[in-house]
Amino acid sequence: MPKVRANGVELFFEERGDASAPAVLLIMGLGTQMIAWPEPFVQGLADAGFRVIR
């Protein structure tokens, strides 16, 4: 799983959909993992033509 480091914090992320498509960034609240986004919702956005980053 890809990750970035910012201000001493490691952030893991996932991308889905066409990399050249308009991006939708899904951010969960503090202390909640990205997997809390319902899979059908995430896949639905990707199927609608968006690049989904969560």
All heavy atoms as atom14 arrays in JSON, in Angstrom:
{
  "sequence": "MPKVRANGVELFFEERGDASAPAVLLIMGLGTQMIAWPEPFVQGLADAGFRVIR",
  "atom14_mask": [
    [1, 1, 1, 1, 1, 1, 1, 1, 0, 0, 0, 0, 0, 0],
    [1, 1, 1, 1, 1, 1, 1, 0, 0, 0, 0, 0, 0, 0],
    [1, 1, 1, 1, 1, 1, 1, 1, 1, 0, 0, 0, 0, 0],
    [1, 1, 1, 1, 1, 1, 1, 0, 0, 0, 0, 0, 0, 0],
    [1, 1, 1, 1, 1, 1, 1, 1, 1, 1, 1, 0, 0, 0],
    [1, 1, 1, 1, 1, 0, 0, 0, 0, 0, 0, 0, 0, 0],
    [1, 1, 1, 1, 1, 1, 1, 1, 0, 0, 0, 0, 0, 0],
    [1, 1, 1, 1, 0, 0, 0, 0, 0, 0, 0, 0, 0, 0],
    [1, 1, 1, 1, 1, 1, 1, 0, 0, 0, 0, 0, 0, 0],
    [1, 1, 1, 1, 1, 1, 1, 1, 1, 0, 0, 0, 0, 0],
    [1, 1, 1, 1, 1, 1, 1, 1, 0, 0, 0, 0, 0, 0],
    [1, 1, 1, 1, 1, 1, 1, 1, 1, 1, 1, 0, 0, 0],
    [1, 1, 1, 1, 1, 1, 1, 1, 1, 1, 1, 0, 0, 0],
    [1, 1, 1, 1, 1, 1, 1, 1, 1, 0, 0, 0, 0, 0],
    [1, 1, 1, 1, 1, 1, 1, 1, 1, 0, 0, 0, 0, 0],
    [1, 1, 1, 1, 1, 1, 1, 1, 1, 1, 1, 0, 0, 0],
    [1, 1, 1, 1, 0, 0, 0, 0, 0, 0, 0, 0, 0, 0],
    [1, 1, 1, 1, 1, 1, 1, 1, 0, 0, 0, 0, 0, 0],
    [1, 1, 1, 1, 1, 0, 0, 0, 0, 0, 0, 0, 0, 0],
    [1, 1, 1, 1, 1, 1, 0, 0, 0, 0, 0, 0, 0, 0],
    [1, 1, 1, 1, 1, 0, 0, 0, 0, 0, 0, 0, 0, 0],
    [1, 1, 1, 1, 1, 1, 1, 0, 0, 0, 0, 0, 0, 0],
    [1, 1, 1, 1, 1, 0, 0, 0, 0, 0, 0, 0, 0, 0],
    [1, 1, 1, 1, 1, 1, 1, 0, 0, 0, 0, 0, 0, 0],
    [1, 1, 1, 1, 1, 1, 1, 1, 0, 0, 0, 0, 0, 0],
    [1, 1, 1, 1, 1, 1, 1, 1, 0, 0, 0, 0, 0, 0],
    [1, 1, 1, 1, 1, 1, 1, 1, 0, 0, 0, 0, 0, 0],
    [1, 1, 1, 1, 1, 1, 1, 1, 0, 0, 0, 0, 0, 0],
    [1, 1, 1, 1, 0, 0, 0, 0, 0, 0, 0, 0, 0, 0],
    [1, 1, 1, 1, 1, 1, 1, 1, 0, 0, 0, 0, 0, 0],
    [1, 1, 1, 1, 0, 0, 0, 0, 0, 0, 0, 0, 0, 0],
    [1, 1, 1, 1, 1, 1, 1, 0, 0, 0, 0, 0, 0, 0],
    [1, 1, 1, 1, 1, 1, 1, 1, 1, 0, 0, 0, 0, 0],
    [1, 1, 1, 1, 1, 1, 1, 1, 0, 0, 0, 0, 0, 0],
    [1, 1, 1, 1, 1, 1, 1, 1, 0, 0, 0, 0, 0, 0],
    [1, 1, 1, 1, 1, 0, 0, 0, 0, 0, 0, 0, 0, 0],
    [1, 1, 1, 1, 1, 1, 1, 1, 1, 1, 1, 1, 1, 1],
    [1, 1, 1, 1, 1, 1, 1, 0, 0, 0, 0, 0, 0, 0],
    [1, 1, 1, 1, 1, 1, 1, 1, 1, 0, 0, 0, 0, 0],
    [1, 1, 1, 1, 1, 1, 1, 0, 0, 0, 0, 0, 0, 0],
    [1, 1, 1, 1, 1, 1, 1, 1, 1, 1, 1, 0, 0, 0],
    [1, 1, 1, 1, 1, 1, 1, 0, 0, 0, 0, 0, 0, 0],
    [1, 1, 1, 1, 1, 1, 1, 1, 1, 0, 0, 0, 0, 0],
    [1, 1, 1, 1, 0, 0, 0, 0, 0, 0, 0, 0, 0, 0],
    [1, 1, 1, 1, 1, 1, 1, 1, 0, 0, 0, 0, 0, 0],
    [1, 1, 1, 1, 1, 0, 0, 0, 0, 0, 0, 0, 0, 0],
    [1, 1, 1, 1, 1, 1, 1, 1, 0, 0, 0, 0, 0, 0],
    [1, 1, 1, 1, 1, 0, 0, 0, 0, 0, 0, 0, 0, 0],
    [1, 1, 1, 1, 0, 0, 0, 0, 0, 0, 0, 0, 0, 0],
    [1, 1, 1, 1, 1, 1, 1, 1, 1, 1, 1, 0, 0, 0],
    [1, 1, 1, 1, 1, 1, 1, 1, 1, 1, 1, 0, 0, 0],
    [1, 1, 1, 1, 1, 1, 1, 0, 0, 0, 0, 0, 0, 0],
    [1, 1, 1, 1, 1, 1, 1, 1, 0, 0, 0, 0, 0, 0],
    [1, 1, 1, 1, 1, 1, 1, 1, 1, 1, 1, 0, 0, 0]
  ],
  "atom14_positions": [
    [[0.85, -1.17, 0.0], [0.0, 0.0, 0.0], [0.9, 1.23, 0.0], [1.81, 1.34, 0.81], [-0.91, -0.03, 1.22], [-1.81, 1.16, 1.3], [-3.08, 1.03, 2.57], [-3.95, -0.4, 2.02], [0.0, 0.0, 0.0], [0.0, 0.0, 0.0], [0.0, 0.0, 0.0], [0.0, 0.0, 0.0], [0.0, 0.0, 0.0], [0.0, 0.0, 0.0]],
    [[0.64, 2.18, -0.9], [1.48, 3.39, -0.94], [1.29, 4.25, 0.3], [0.23, 4.22, 0.93], [0.99, 4.12, -2.19], [-0.26, 3.48, -2.62], [-0.38, 2.16, -1.94], [0.0, 0.0, 0.0], [0.0, 0.0, 0.0], [0.0, 0.0, 0.0], [0.0, 0.0, 0.0], [0.0, 0.0, 0.0], [0.0, 0.0, 0.0], [0.0, 0.0, 0.0]],
    [[2.33, 4.99, 0.62], [2.25, 5.91, 1.76], [3.08, 7.14, 1.48], [3.99, 7.13, 0.65], [2.7, 5.23, 3.05], [4.17, 4.87, 3.07], [4.55, 4.19, 4.37], [5.99, 3.71, 4.31], [6.39, 3.03, 5.52], [0.0, 0.0, 0.0], [0.0, 0.0, 0.0], [0.0, 0.0, 0.0], [0.0, 0.0, 0.0], [0.0, 0.0, 0.0]],
    [[2.75, 8.23, 2.16], [3.51, 9.46, 2.12], [3.81, 9.87, 3.55], [3.1, 9.48, 4.48], [2.77, 10.6, 1.38], [2.58, 10.26, -0.07], [1.46, 10.92, 2.03], [0.0, 0.0, 0.0], [0.0, 0.0, 0.0], [0.0, 0.0, 0.0], [0.0, 0.0, 0.0], [0.0, 0.0, 0.0], [0.0, 0.0, 0.0], [0.0, 0.0, 0.0]],
    [[4.85, 10.64, 3.73], [5.21, 11.13, 5.05], [5.08, 12.66, 5.03], [5.59, 13.32, 4.15], [6.63, 10.72, 5.4], [7.04, 11.05, 6.79], [8.38, 10.36, 7.12], [8.62, 10.35, 8.53], [8.09, 9.51, 9.4], [7.27, 8.59, 8.99], [8.38, 9.58, 10.68], [0.0, 0.0, 0.0], [0.0, 0.0, 0.0], [0.0, 0.0, 0.0]],
    [[4.33, 13.18, 5.99], [4.13, 14.63, 6.08], [4.17, 15.05, 7.55], [3.43, 14.5, 8.37], [2.78, 15.01, 5.48], [0.0, 0.0, 0.0], [0.0, 0.0, 0.0], [0.0, 0.0, 0.0], [0.0, 0.0, 0.0], [0.0, 0.0, 0.0], [0.0, 0.0, 0.0], [0.0, 0.0, 0.0], [0.0, 0.0, 0.0], [0.0, 0.0, 0.0]],
    [[5.05, 15.96, 7.86], [5.18, 16.47, 9.23], [5.36, 15.35, 10.25], [4.78, 15.38, 11.34], [3.98, 17.34, 9.61], [3.88, 18.58, 8.75], [4.89, 19.18, 8.41], [2.67, 18.94, 8.38], [0.0, 0.0, 0.0], [0.0, 0.0, 0.0], [0.0, 0.0, 0.0], [0.0, 0.0, 0.0], [0.0, 0.0, 0.0], [0.0, 0.0, 0.0]],
    [[6.14, 14.34, 9.88], [6.43, 13.24, 10.79], [5.33, 12.2, 10.91], [5.42, 11.3, 11.73], [0.0, 0.0, 0.0], [0.0, 0.0, 0.0], [0.0, 0.0, 0.0], [0.0, 0.0, 0.0], [0.0, 0.0, 0.0], [0.0, 0.0, 0.0], [0.0, 0.0, 0.0], [0.0, 0.0, 0.0], [0.0, 0.0, 0.0], [0.0, 0.0, 0.0]],
    [[4.3, 12.3, 10.09], [3.18, 11.37, 10.13], [3.15, 10.58, 8.83], [3.26, 11.16, 7.75], [1.83, 12.12, 10.32], [0.66, 11.16, 10.28], [1.85, 12.91, 11.6], [0.0, 0.0, 0.0], [0.0, 0.0, 0.0], [0.0, 0.0, 0.0], [0.0, 0.0, 0.0], [0.0, 0.0, 0.0], [0.0, 0.0, 0.0], [0.0, 0.0, 0.0]],
    [[3.01, 9.25, 8.92], [2.86, 8.43, 7.73], [1.39, 8.3, 7.38], [0.57, 7.94, 8.24], [3.46, 7.04, 7.96], [4.95, 7.02, 7.96], [5.49, 5.59, 8.05], [4.81, 4.7, 8.58], [6.62, 5.4, 7.58], [0.0, 0.0, 0.0], [0.0, 0.0, 0.0], [0.0, 0.0, 0.0], [0.0, 0.0, 0.0], [0.0, 0.0, 0.0]],
    [[1.06, 8.6, 6.15], [-0.31, 8.48, 5.66], [-0.35, 7.42, 4.56], [0.36, 7.54, 3.56], [-0.79, 9.82, 5.09], [-0.81, 11.0, 6.05], [-1.1, 12.28, 5.3], [-1.84, 10.76, 7.14], [0.0, 0.0, 0.0], [0.0, 0.0, 0.0], [0.0, 0.0, 0.0], [0.0, 0.0, 0.0], [0.0, 0.0, 0.0], [0.0, 0.0, 0.0]],
    [[-1.15, 6.4, 4.77], [-1.33, 5.36, 3.77], [-2.54, 5.74, 2.92], [-3.5, 6.3, 3.42], [-1.56, 4.01, 4.45], [-0.34, 3.5, 5.15], [-0.03, 3.95, 6.43], [0.49, 2.58, 4.53], [1.11, 3.5, 7.08], [1.62, 2.12, 5.18], [1.93, 2.58, 6.46], [0.0, 0.0, 0.0], [0.0, 0.0, 0.0], [0.0, 0.0, 0.0]],
    [[-2.49, 5.39, 1.64], [-3.61, 5.74, 0.76], [-3.81, 4.68, -0.29], [-2.95, 3.83, -0.51], [-3.4, 7.12, 0.13], [-2.22, 7.19, -0.81], [-2.39, 7.03, -2.17], [-0.94, 7.44, -0.32], [-1.31, 7.09, -3.03], [0.15, 7.51, -1.17], [-0.04, 7.34, -2.53], [0.0, 0.0, 0.0], [0.0, 0.0, 0.0], [0.0, 0.0, 0.0]],
    [[-4.96, 4.75, -0.95], [-5.29, 3.85, -2.05], [-5.86, 4.7, -3.17], [-6.58, 5.67, -2.91], [-6.33, 2.85, -1.57], [-6.87, 1.96, -2.67], [-8.06, 1.15, -2.2], [-9.19, 1.65, -2.28], [-7.83, 0.02, -1.75], [0.0, 0.0, 0.0], [0.0, 0.0, 0.0], [0.0, 0.0, 0.0], [0.0, 0.0, 0.0], [0.0, 0.0, 0.0]],
    [[-5.54, 4.33, -4.4], [-6.1, 5.01, -5.57], [-6.86, 4.01, -6.41], [-6.45, 2.86, -6.52], [-4.98, 5.61, -6.42], [-4.24, 6.74, -5.76], [-3.19, 7.32, -6.67], [-3.53, 8.17, -7.51], [-2.03, 6.9, -6.54], [0.0, 0.0, 0.0], [0.0, 0.0, 0.0], [0.0, 0.0, 0.0], [0.0, 0.0, 0.0], [0.0, 0.0, 0.0]],
    [[-7.94, 4.46, -6.98], [-8.75, 3.6, -7.85], [-9.28, 4.45, -8.99], [-9.59, 5.61, -8.81], [-9.92, 3.03, -7.05], [-10.65, 1.95, -7.79], [-11.66, 1.26, -6.93], [-11.03, 0.8, -5.7], [-11.69, 0.21, -4.73], [-12.98, 0.05, -4.82], [-11.08, -0.19, -3.64], [0.0, 0.0, 0.0], [0.0, 0.0, 0.0], [0.0, 0.0, 0.0]],
    [[-9.38, 3.85, -10.17], [-9.88, 4.57, -11.34], [-8.74, 5.06, -12.22], [-7.57, 4.85, -11.94], [0.0, 0.0, 0.0], [0.0, 0.0, 0.0], [0.0, 0.0, 0.0], [0.0, 0.0, 0.0], [0.0, 0.0, 0.0], [0.0, 0.0, 0.0], [0.0, 0.0, 0.0], [0.0, 0.0, 0.0], [0.0, 0.0, 0.0], [0.0, 0.0, 0.0]],
    [[-9.12, 5.72, -13.27], [-8.18, 6.24, -14.26], [-7.38, 7.4, -13.67], [-7.96, 8.37, -13.19], [-8.96, 6.69, -15.49], [-8.08, 7.17, -16.63], [-6.85, 7.22, -16.48], [-8.64, 7.5, -17.69], [0.0, 0.0, 0.0], [0.0, 0.0, 0.0], [0.0, 0.0, 0.0], [0.0, 0.0, 0.0], [0.0, 0.0, 0.0], [0.0, 0.0, 0.0]],
    [[-6.06, 7.3, -13.73], [-5.19, 8.33, -13.15], [-5.37, 9.7, -13.82], [-5.06, 10.72, -13.22], [-3.73, 7.89, -13.23], [0.0, 0.0, 0.0], [0.0, 0.0, 0.0], [0.0, 0.0, 0.0], [0.0, 0.0, 0.0], [0.0, 0.0, 0.0], [0.0, 0.0, 0.0], [0.0, 0.0, 0.0], [0.0, 0.0, 0.0], [0.0, 0.0, 0.0]],
    [[-5.88, 9.72, -15.05], [-6.07, 11.0, -15.75], [-7.48, 11.58, -15.53], [-7.77, 12.67, -16.01], [-5.8, 10.83, -17.24], [-6.76, 9.96, -17.82], [0.0, 0.0, 0.0], [0.0, 0.0, 0.0], [0.0, 0.0, 0.0], [0.0, 0.0, 0.0], [0.0, 0.0, 0.0], [0.0, 0.0, 0.0], [0.0, 0.0, 0.0], [0.0, 0.0, 0.0]],
    [[-8.33, 10.86, -14.83], [-9.71, 11.32, -14.58], [-9.73, 12.36, -13.46], [-8.79, 12.46, -12.68], [-10.59, 10.12, -14.21], [0.0, 0.0, 0.0], [0.0, 0.0, 0.0], [0.0, 0.0, 0.0], [0.0, 0.0, 0.0], [0.0, 0.0, 0.0], [0.0, 0.0, 0.0], [0.0, 0.0, 0.0], [0.0, 0.0, 0.0], [0.0, 0.0, 0.0]],
    [[-10.81, 13.14, -13.37], [-10.94, 14.08, -12.25], [-10.87, 13.32, -10.92], [-11.45, 12.24, -10.79], [-12.32, 14.7, -12.45], [-12.66, 14.47, -13.87], [-11.97, 13.2, -14.26], [0.0, 0.0, 0.0], [0.0, 0.0, 0.0], [0.0, 0.0, 0.0], [0.0, 0.0, 0.0], [0.0, 0.0, 0.0], [0.0, 0.0, 0.0], [0.0, 0.0, 0.0]],
    [[-10.14, 13.89, -9.98], [-9.91, 13.21, -8.7], [-10.97, 13.57, -7.66], [-11.42, 14.71, -7.59], [-8.54, 13.56, -8.16], [0.0, 0.0, 0.0], [0.0, 0.0, 0.0], [0.0, 0.0, 0.0], [0.0, 0.0, 0.0], [0.0, 0.0, 0.0], [0.0, 0.0, 0.0], [0.0, 0.0, 0.0], [0.0, 0.0, 0.0], [0.0, 0.0, 0.0]],
    [[-11.33, 12.57, -6.88], [-12.17, 12.75, -5.7], [-11.34, 12.25, -4.52], [-10.89, 11.11, -4.52], [-13.49, 11.93, -5.79], [-14.26, 12.02, -4.49], [-14.33, 12.42, -6.95], [0.0, 0.0, 0.0], [0.0, 0.0, 0.0], [0.0, 0.0, 0.0], [0.0, 0.0, 0.0], [0.0, 0.0, 0.0], [0.0, 0.0, 0.0], [0.0, 0.0, 0.0]],
    [[-11.1, 13.12, -3.55], [-10.31, 12.77, -2.38], [-11.25, 12.5, -1.21], [-12.0, 13.39, -0.8], [-9.34, 13.91, -2.04], [-8.46, 13.73, -0.81], [-7.56, 12.52, -0.97], [-7.65, 14.99, -0.58], [0.0, 0.0, 0.0], [0.0, 0.0, 0.0], [0.0, 0.0, 0.0], [0.0, 0.0, 0.0], [0.0, 0.0, 0.0], [0.0, 0.0, 0.0]],
    [[-11.23, 11.29, -0.7], [-12.08, 10.9, 0.42], [-11.24, 10.94, 1.69], [-10.24, 10.23, 1.8], [-12.65, 9.49, 0.22], [-13.49, 9.29, -1.04], [-13.92, 7.83, -1.15], [-14.69, 10.2, -1.05], [0.0, 0.0, 0.0], [0.0, 0.0, 0.0], [0.0, 0.0, 0.0], [0.0, 0.0, 0.0], [0.0, 0.0, 0.0], [0.0, 0.0, 0.0]],
    [[-11.64, 11.76, 2.65], [-10.9, 11.92, 3.9], [-11.81, 11.51, 5.05], [-12.89, 12.08, 5.23], [-10.44, 13.38, 4.09], [-9.55, 13.8, 2.92], [-9.71, 13.54, 5.41], [-9.18, 15.26, 2.93], [0.0, 0.0, 0.0], [0.0, 0.0, 0.0], [0.0, 0.0, 0.0], [0.0, 0.0, 0.0], [0.0, 0.0, 0.0], [0.0, 0.0, 0.0]],
    [[-11.38, 10.54, 5.82], [-12.13, 10.1, 7.0], [-11.69, 10.97, 8.18], [-10.6, 11.54, 8.16], [-11.8, 8.65, 7.33], [-12.84, 7.64, 6.98], [-14.49, 8.07, 7.54], [-15.42, 6.99, 6.5], [0.0, 0.0, 0.0], [0.0, 0.0, 0.0], [0.0, 0.0, 0.0], [0.0, 0.0, 0.0], [0.0, 0.0, 0.0], [0.0, 0.0, 0.0]],
    [[-12.49, 11.02, 9.19], [-12.18, 11.81, 10.37], [-11.01, 11.25, 11.16], [-10.51, 10.16, 10.89], [0.0, 0.0, 0.0], [0.0, 0.0, 0.0], [0.0, 0.0, 0.0], [0.0, 0.0, 0.0], [0.0, 0.0, 0.0], [0.0, 0.0, 0.0], [0.0, 0.0, 0.0], [0.0, 0.0, 0.0], [0.0, 0.0, 0.0], [0.0, 0.0, 0.0]],
    [[-10.58, 11.99, 12.14], [-9.46, 11.61, 12.98], [-9.69, 10.25, 13.63], [-10.73, 9.99, 14.22], [-9.26, 12.67, 14.07], [-8.12, 12.43, 15.05], [-6.78, 12.47, 14.32], [-8.14, 13.48, 16.15], [0.0, 0.0, 0.0], [0.0, 0.0, 0.0], [0.0, 0.0, 0.0], [0.0, 0.0, 0.0], [0.0, 0.0, 0.0], [0.0, 0.0, 0.0]],
    [[-8.72, 9.39, 13.51], [-8.78, 8.09, 14.16], [-9.58, 7.04, 13.4], [-9.76, 5.93, 13.9], [0.0, 0.0, 0.0], [0.0, 0.0, 0.0], [0.0, 0.0, 0.0], [0.0, 0.0, 0.0], [0.0, 0.0, 0.0], [0.0, 0.0, 0.0], [0.0, 0.0, 0.0], [0.0, 0.0, 0.0], [0.0, 0.0, 0.0], [0.0, 0.0, 0.0]],
    [[-10.05, 7.35, 12.22], [-10.83, 6.39, 11.44], [-10.03, 6.01, 10.2], [-9.45, 6.86, 9.55], [-12.18, 6.99, 11.01], [-12.87, 7.44, 12.17], [-13.03, 5.97, 10.29], [0.0, 0.0, 0.0], [0.0, 0.0, 0.0], [0.0, 0.0, 0.0], [0.0, 0.0, 0.0], [0.0, 0.0, 0.0], [0.0, 0.0, 0.0], [0.0, 0.0, 0.0]],
    [[-10.01, 4.73, 9.89], [-9.25, 4.25, 8.74], [-10.01, 4.47, 7.45], [-11.24, 4.54, 7.43], [-8.94, 2.77, 8.91], [-8.05, 2.48, 10.09], [-7.77, 0.99, 10.22], [-8.31, 0.17, 9.5], [-6.91, 0.67, 11.15], [0.0, 0.0, 0.0], [0.0, 0.0, 0.0], [0.0, 0.0, 0.0], [0.0, 0.0, 0.0], [0.0, 0.0, 0.0]],
    [[-9.25, 4.49, 6.34], [-9.85, 4.69, 5.03], [-10.81, 3.58, 4.66], [-11.73, 3.79, 3.87], [-8.77, 4.81, 3.96], [-7.99, 3.56, 3.71], [-6.75, 3.86, 2.45], [-5.85, 2.34, 2.55], [0.0, 0.0, 0.0], [0.0, 0.0, 0.0], [0.0, 0.0, 0.0], [0.0, 0.0, 0.0], [0.0, 0.0, 0.0], [0.0, 0.0, 0.0]],
    [[-10.66, 2.4, 5.24], [-11.54, 1.29, 4.9], [-12.95, 1.48, 5.44], [-13.85, 0.7, 5.13], [-10.95, -0.07, 5.37], [-10.75, -0.05, 6.89], [-9.67, -0.38, 4.63], [-10.34, -1.39, 7.46], [0.0, 0.0, 0.0], [0.0, 0.0, 0.0], [0.0, 0.0, 0.0], [0.0, 0.0, 0.0], [0.0, 0.0, 0.0], [0.0, 0.0, 0.0]],
    [[-13.16, 2.53, 6.22], [-14.51, 2.82, 6.71], [-15.42, 3.35, 5.6], [-16.64, 3.33, 5.74], [-14.46, 3.82, 7.87], [0.0, 0.0, 0.0], [0.0, 0.0, 0.0], [0.0, 0.0, 0.0], [0.0, 0.0, 0.0], [0.0, 0.0, 0.0], [0.0, 0.0, 0.0], [0.0, 0.0, 0.0], [0.0, 0.0, 0.0], [0.0, 0.0, 0.0]],
    [[-14.82, 3.83, 4.48], [-15.66, 4.23, 3.34], [-16.27, 2.97, 2.76], [-15.55, 2.03, 2.44], [-14.82, 4.95, 2.28], [-14.38, 6.31, 2.7], [-13.13, 6.68, 3.12], [-15.16, 7.49, 2.74], [-13.11, 8.01, 3.42], [-14.36, 8.54, 3.2], [-16.5, 7.78, 2.43], [-14.82, 9.84, 3.36], [-16.96, 9.08, 2.59], [-16.12, 10.08, 3.04]],
    [[-17.58, 2.92, 2.56], [-18.22, 1.72, 2.02], [-17.67, 1.38, 0.63], [-17.59, 2.25, -0.24], [-19.7, 2.08, 1.95], [-19.87, 3.22, 2.9], [-18.56, 3.96, 2.9], [0.0, 0.0, 0.0], [0.0, 0.0, 0.0], [0.0, 0.0, 0.0], [0.0, 0.0, 0.0], [0.0, 0.0, 0.0], [0.0, 0.0, 0.0], [0.0, 0.0, 0.0]],
    [[-17.3, 0.14, 0.45], [-16.72, -0.31, -0.82], [-17.62, -0.01, -2.01], [-17.12, 0.47, -3.05], [-16.38, -1.8, -0.73], [-15.59, -2.31, -1.9], [-14.24, -1.64, -2.08], [-13.63, -1.25, -1.08], [-13.82, -1.49, -3.25], [0.0, 0.0, 0.0], [0.0, 0.0, 0.0], [0.0, 0.0, 0.0], [0.0, 0.0, 0.0], [0.0, 0.0, 0.0]],
    [[-18.93, -0.24, -1.93], [-19.79, 0.08, -3.09], [-19.76, 1.59, -3.44], [-19.84, 1.95, -4.61], [-21.19, -0.34, -2.65], [-20.96, -1.36, -1.59], [-19.7, -0.93, -0.89], [0.0, 0.0, 0.0], [0.0, 0.0, 0.0], [0.0, 0.0, 0.0], [0.0, 0.0, 0.0], [0.0, 0.0, 0.0], [0.0, 0.0, 0.0], [0.0, 0.0, 0.0]],
    [[-19.62, 2.44, -2.44], [-19.53, 3.89, -2.68], [-18.25, 4.23, -3.43], [-18.27, 4.95, -4.43], [-19.59, 4.63, -1.34], [-19.39, 6.11, -1.45], [-20.33, 6.92, -2.06], [-18.25, 6.71, -0.93], [-20.14, 8.29, -2.16], [-18.06, 8.08, -1.02], [-19.0, 8.87, -1.64], [0.0, 0.0, 0.0], [0.0, 0.0, 0.0], [0.0, 0.0, 0.0]],
    [[-17.12, 3.69, -2.95], [-15.82, 3.96, -3.57], [-15.81, 3.43, -5.01], [-15.41, 4.14, -5.94], [-14.68, 3.33, -2.75], [-13.34, 3.5, -3.44], [-14.64, 3.93, -1.35], [0.0, 0.0, 0.0], [0.0, 0.0, 0.0], [0.0, 0.0, 0.0], [0.0, 0.0, 0.0], [0.0, 0.0, 0.0], [0.0, 0.0, 0.0], [0.0, 0.0, 0.0]],
    [[-16.26, 2.2, -5.19], [-16.26, 1.61, -6.53], [-17.24, 2.34, -7.45], [-16.96, 2.51, -8.63], [-16.59, 0.12, -6.47], [-16.37, -0.59, -7.79], [-14.95, -0.5, -8.29], [-14.02, -0.75, -7.55], [-14.78, -0.11, -9.54], [0.0, 0.0, 0.0], [0.0, 0.0, 0.0], [0.0, 0.0, 0.0], [0.0, 0.0, 0.0], [0.0, 0.0, 0.0]],
    [[-18.34, 2.79, -6.91], [-19.31, 3.54, -7.7], [-18.73, 4.83, -8.25], [-18.97, 5.19, -9.4], [0.0, 0.0, 0.0], [0.0, 0.0, 0.0], [0.0, 0.0, 0.0], [0.0, 0.0, 0.0], [0.0, 0.0, 0.0], [0.0, 0.0, 0.0], [0.0, 0.0, 0.0], [0.0, 0.0, 0.0], [0.0, 0.0, 0.0], [0.0, 0.0, 0.0]],
    [[-17.94, 5.51, -7.43], [-17.27, 6.73, -7.9], [-16.28, 6.41, -9.02], [-16.21, 7.11, -10.03], [-16.55, 7.43, -6.75], [-17.44, 8.12, -5.72], [-16.6, 8.56, -4.51], [-18.15, 9.31, -6.32], [0.0, 0.0, 0.0], [0.0, 0.0, 0.0], [0.0, 0.0, 0.0], [0.0, 0.0, 0.0], [0.0, 0.0, 0.0], [0.0, 0.0, 0.0]],
    [[-15.51, 5.34, -8.84], [-14.55, 4.94, -9.86], [-15.27, 4.53, -11.15], [-14.86, 4.91, -12.26], [-13.67, 3.8, -9.35], [0.0, 0.0, 0.0], [0.0, 0.0, 0.0], [0.0, 0.0, 0.0], [0.0, 0.0, 0.0], [0.0, 0.0, 0.0], [0.0, 0.0, 0.0], [0.0, 0.0, 0.0], [0.0, 0.0, 0.0], [0.0, 0.0, 0.0]],
    [[-16.36, 3.79, -11.0], [-17.14, 3.37, -12.18], [-17.78, 4.56, -12.9], [-18.03, 4.49, -14.1], [-18.24, 2.38, -11.76], [-17.67, 1.03, -11.33], [-16.49, 0.75, -11.6], [-18.43, 0.28, -10.69], [0.0, 0.0, 0.0], [0.0, 0.0, 0.0], [0.0, 0.0, 0.0], [0.0, 0.0, 0.0], [0.0, 0.0, 0.0], [0.0, 0.0, 0.0]],
    [[-18.02, 5.65, -12.16], [-18.6, 6.86, -12.76], [-17.56, 7.71, -13.47], [-17.89, 8.76, -14.01], [-19.31, 7.67, -11.69], [0.0, 0.0, 0.0], [0.0, 0.0, 0.0], [0.0, 0.0, 0.0], [0.0, 0.0, 0.0], [0.0, 0.0, 0.0], [0.0, 0.0, 0.0], [0.0, 0.0, 0.0], [0.0, 0.0, 0.0], [0.0, 0.0, 0.0]],
    [[-16.3, 7.26, -13.46], [-15.26, 7.97, -14.21], [-14.36, 8.85, -13.38], [-13.67, 9.71, -13.94], [0.0, 0.0, 0.0], [0.0, 0.0, 0.0], [0.0, 0.0, 0.0], [0.0, 0.0, 0.0], [0.0, 0.0, 0.0], [0.0, 0.0, 0.0], [0.0, 0.0, 0.0], [0.0, 0.0, 0.0], [0.0, 0.0, 0.0], [0.0, 0.0, 0.0]],
    [[-14.33, 8.66, -12.08], [-13.46, 9.46, -11.23], [-12.25, 8.67, -10.79], [-12.29, 7.44, -10.71], [-14.21, 9.94, -9.97], [-15.3, 10.92, -10.26], [-16.62, 10.5, -10.34], [-15.01, 12.26, -10.46], [-17.63, 11.4, -10.62], [-16.02, 13.17, -10.74], [-17.32, 12.73, -10.82], [0.0, 0.0, 0.0], [0.0, 0.0, 0.0], [0.0, 0.0, 0.0]],
    [[-11.19, 9.39, -10.5], [-10.02, 8.81, -9.84], [-10.28, 9.0, -8.34], [-10.41, 10.14, -7.87], [-8.77, 9.57, -10.25], [-7.53, 9.18, -9.49], [-6.39, 10.06, -9.94], [-5.2, 9.81, -9.15], [-4.22, 10.65, -9.04], [-4.27, 11.83, -9.66], [-3.16, 10.36, -8.32], [0.0, 0.0, 0.0], [0.0, 0.0, 0.0], [0.0, 0.0, 0.0]],
    [[-10.41, 7.93, -7.61], [-10.75, 7.99, -6.19], [-9.49, 7.76, -5.36], [-8.79, 6.78, -5.55], [-11.81, 6.93, -5.82], [-12.21, 7.07, -4.36], [-13.02, 7.06, -6.73], [0.0, 0.0, 0.0], [0.0, 0.0, 0.0], [0.0, 0.0, 0.0], [0.0, 0.0, 0.0], [0.0, 0.0, 0.0], [0.0, 0.0, 0.0], [0.0, 0.0, 0.0]],
    [[-9.22, 8.69, -4.48], [-8.08, 8.6, -3.57], [-8.65, 8.59, -2.17], [-9.38, 9.49, -1.78], [-7.12, 9.79, -3.75], [-6.7, 9.92, -5.21], [-5.9, 9.64, -2.83], [-6.07, 11.24, -5.56], [0.0, 0.0, 0.0], [0.0, 0.0, 0.0], [0.0, 0.0, 0.0], [0.0, 0.0, 0.0], [0.0, 0.0, 0.0], [0.0, 0.0, 0.0]],
    [[-8.3, 7.52, -1.44], [-8.8, 7.47, -0.06], [-7.7, 7.02, 0.85], [-6.74, 6.45, 0.46], [-9.99, 6.54, 0.09], [-9.71, 5.08, -0.16], [-10.9, 4.23, 0.21], [-10.64, 2.84, -0.14], [-11.43, 1.84, 0.21], [-12.51, 2.08, 0.88], [-11.13, 0.63, -0.13], [0.0, 0.0, 0.0], [0.0, 0.0, 0.0], [0.0, 0.0, 0.0]]
  ]
}
